[in-house]
Amino acid sequence: MNDTSWSVHASPVGRTWHVRVEGLDGATQARSAKEIDEMARDFIAVSTEAEASSINLTVSYDLPREIDALIQHAAELRAHADVVRKEAAAESRHAARALYDMGLTVRDVGAALGISHQRAQQLITG
């Protein structure tokens, strides 16, 4: 095969990784995730006589379904947290500005919101 781009699939097996390269028979293994690229390149080079340094890899991790579900749920929670964090920041800016517009000093705004006067200033002007 003359193509220098390869898809690699790594699956955890105990304390090692089973490394399979699309388009090649057989597989190799790596002792850690850090070794996957090196072991895949060596396997491809031996199997195809390609120069290891010219091989481009796209590695995907084939994890158990229940772990994939946990990872997906964590990603969804992080995305939701980002939205909520932005909403909270907007509300804090609004509250700081409203207190300042009522006539409170920047220091008093900070005290009322439980933040430093420097942060209150940032919220008021931001």
C-alpha positions as CSV (number, residue, x, y, z in Angstrom):
1,M,0.0,0.0,0.0
2,N,1.5,3.4,-1.0
3,D,-0.8,5.5,1.1
4,T,1.0,7.0,4.1
5,S,-2.1,7.8,6.1
6,W,-3.5,5.0,8.3
7,S,-6.4,4.6,10.7
8,V,-5.4,2.9,13.9
9,H,-7.8,1.5,16.5
10,A,-6.6,1.0,20.0
11,S,-8.5,-1.1,22.6
12,P,-7.6,-1.6,26.2
13,V,-6.9,-5.2,27.2
14,G,-5.9,-5.4,30.8
15,R,-2.9,-3.1,31.3
16,T,-2.0,-3.0,27.6
17,W,-3.5,-1.7,24.3
18,H,-4.5,-4.0,21.4
19,V,-3.5,-1.9,18.3
20,R,-5.2,-2.7,15.0
21,V,-4.4,-0.9,11.7
22,E,-7.2,-0.7,9.1
23,G,-6.2,-2.5,5.9
24,L,-3.6,-4.7,7.5
25,D,-3.9,-8.2,8.8
26,G,-2.8,-8.9,12.3
27,A,-2.2,-6.4,15.1
28,T,0.3,-5.3,17.7
29,Q,0.2,-4.1,21.2
30,A,1.4,-1.2,23.3
31,R,2.2,-1.1,27.0
32,S,0.7,2.4,27.3
33,A,-1.3,4.9,25.3
34,K,1.9,6.8,24.8
35,E,3.4,3.9,22.8
36,I,0.4,3.4,20.5
37,D,1.8,5.7,17.7
38,E,5.3,4.2,17.8
39,M,4.0,0.6,17.8
40,A,1.5,1.3,15.0
41,R,4.2,2.9,12.9
42,D,6.6,0.0,13.4
43,F,3.8,-2.5,12.6
44,I,2.9,-0.6,9.4
45,A,6.6,-0.2,8.4
46,V,7.3,-3.9,8.8
47,S,4.0,-4.9,7.0
48,T,4.4,-2.5,4.1
49,E,8.1,-1.7,3.9
50,A,7.1,2.0,4.3
51,E,9.5,4.4,6.0
52,A,8.1,4.8,9.6
53,S,8.8,8.5,9.7
54,S,6.6,9.0,6.6
55,I,3.5,7.3,8.1
56,N,0.6,9.5,9.3
57,L,-1.8,8.1,11.8
58,T,-5.3,8.8,13.0
59,V,-5.7,7.0,16.2
60,S,-9.1,6.2,17.7
61,Y,-9.8,4.5,21.0
62,D,-12.3,1.7,21.0
63,L,-13.5,1.7,24.6
64,P,-16.2,-0.4,26.2
65,R,-19.7,0.9,25.5
66,E,-20.5,1.8,29.1
67,I,-17.3,3.9,29.3
68,D,-18.1,5.6,26.0
69,A,-21.5,6.5,27.6
70,L,-19.8,7.9,30.6
71,I,-17.4,10.0,28.5
72,Q,-20.3,11.3,26.4
73,H,-22.3,12.2,29.5
74,A,-19.4,14.0,31.0
75,A,-18.9,16.0,27.7
76,E,-22.6,16.9,27.8
77,L,-22.3,18.0,31.4
78,R,-19.3,20.2,30.6
79,A,-21.1,21.8,27.7
80,H,-24.1,22.5,30.0
81,A,-21.8,23.9,32.7
82,D,-20.2,26.3,30.1
83,V,-23.7,27.6,29.3
84,V,-24.7,28.0,32.9
85,R,-21.3,29.6,33.8
86,K,-21.9,32.2,31.0
87,E,-25.4,32.9,32.2
88,A,-24.1,33.3,35.8
89,A,-21.5,35.8,34.6
90,A,-24.1,37.8,32.8
91,E,-26.4,37.8,35.8
92,S,-23.4,38.9,38.0
93,R,-22.6,41.8,35.6
94,H,-26.3,42.8,35.6
95,A,-26.5,42.7,39.4
96,A,-23.2,44.7,39.8
97,R,-24.4,47.3,37.3
98,A,-27.8,47.6,39.0
99,L,-26.2,48.1,42.4
100,Y,-23.8,50.7,41.1
101,D,-26.7,52.5,39.3
102,M,-28.5,52.7,42.6
103,G,-25.6,54.8,43.9
104,L,-23.4,52.2,45.7
105,T,-19.7,52.6,45.5
106,V,-17.6,50.0,43.7
107,R,-16.4,48.8,47.1
108,D,-19.9,48.5,48.4
109,V,-20.9,46.6,45.2
110,G,-18.1,44.2,45.8
111,A,-19.0,43.7,49.4
112,A,-22.7,43.1,48.5
113,L,-21.7,40.5,45.9
114,G,-19.0,38.9,48.0
115,I,-16.3,39.8,45.6
116,S,-13.3,42.1,45.5
117,H,-13.8,45.7,44.6
118,Q,-11.5,45.1,41.6
119,R,-13.8,42.3,40.3
120,A,-16.8,44.5,41.0
121,Q,-15.2,47.2,38.8
122,Q,-14.7,44.7,36.0
123,L,-18.3,43.6,36.2
124,I,-19.6,47.1,36.2
125,T,-17.5,48.2,33.2
126,G,-17.7,44.8,31.4
